Amino acid sequence: MVNQNELKALVGKKAVDWVFDNMTIGLGTGSTVKYMIEALAKKIQKENLSITGIVTSAETAKQATSLGIPLKSVDEVDHIDLTIDGADEVSADFQGIKGGGAALLFEKIVATNSKKNIWIVDQSKLVNKLGSFPLPVEVIPYGSKKIFERFDSRKFHPTFRLAADGSKLRTDSDNYIIDLHLEQITDPFKLADYLKAQVGVVEHGLFLNTVNTVIVGYTSGPKVLEAR
Ligand SMILES: O=C(CO)[C@H](O)[C@H](O)COP(=O)(O)O
């Protein structure tokens, strides 16, 4: 029986098939992306590729640097050819929830500046409707209690995400994350519009119309899904 980490490793390795010489590659965040970055570093070395990585978190920067992948900031490049990232949920129509690793803000900036986006997920991430996974909303600390109360009154079942020491978790941009426990999101586009309109909300984890290629790890092997 193949375990979840093996499925993540499978899709991580498969994703580097889309990487070619002289590309600028957005590097996502998370446990699945970690396998992709390992495979990418090996491919760069083996094939002597010239690749520039654009990271989406301090965590990814640390790993990529340790493996010798050259990095630039999103503002230092004129385009990103491809971004490879994980996801927390992917619906049948290729919409997703991201931000389980609290990196949603940089992930969305990098994704929206990329010519192509690929998500790598194990089969457990595929859902009929988004919402079982708590939807992360990144908010600035000032006024965050007010936003929390507003979400609560709308029955979004909000919780502040906590760090290991019990304090409110801080993102790489020093913001808080409020997770919304929605169970099912009937209209992700309407919800995204509402969240973006709230003063103090920096970004949310609904990644809509972002990808058209998803590599899914099944026990039988990786499967590449392309949006029609
Ligand atoms: O959005 C993310 C981080 O903010 C991750 O891509 C998402 O949480 C998936 O992570 P993992 O591969 O560890 O399951």
The ligand as an SDF file (V2000), in Angstrom:
LIG
                    3D

 14 13  0  0  0  0  0  0  0  0999 V2000
   -1.0680   26.2840    0.1190 O   0  0  0  0  0  0  0  0  0  0  0  0
   -0.1080   25.7710    0.6330 C   0  0  0  0  0  0  0  0  0  0  0  0
    0.7620   26.4740    1.5860 C   0  0  0  0  0  0  0  0  0  0  0  0
    0.2760   27.7370    1.9180 O   0  0  0  0  0  0  0  0  0  0  0  0
    0.2480   24.3560    0.3060 C   0  0  0  0  0  0  0  0  0  0  0  0
    0.5210   24.2810   -1.0460 O   0  0  0  0  0  0  0  0  0  0  0  0
   -0.9130   23.4830    0.6630 C   0  0  0  0  0  0  0  0  0  0  0  0
   -1.1890   23.6660    2.0390 O   0  0  0  0  0  0  0  0  0  0  0  0
   -0.5840   22.0040    0.3980 C   0  0  0  0  0  0  0  0  0  0  0  0
    0.4140   21.5750    1.2840 O   0  0  0  0  0  0  0  0  0  0  0  0
    0.9060   20.0740    1.3670 P   0  0  0  0  0  0  0  0  0  0  0  0
    1.5750   19.7690    0.0770 O   0  0  0  0  0  0  0  0  0  0  0  0
    1.8390   20.0860    2.5500 O   0  0  0  0  0  0  0  0  0  0  0  0
   -0.3090   19.2040    1.6090 O   0  0  0  0  0  0  0  0  0  0  0  0
  1  2  2  0
  2  3  1  0
  2  5  1  0
  3  4  1  0
  5  6  1  0
  5  7  1  0
  7  8  1  0
  7  9  1  0
  9 10  1  0
 10 11  1  0
 11 12  2  0
 11 13  1  0
 11 14  1  0
M  END
$$$$
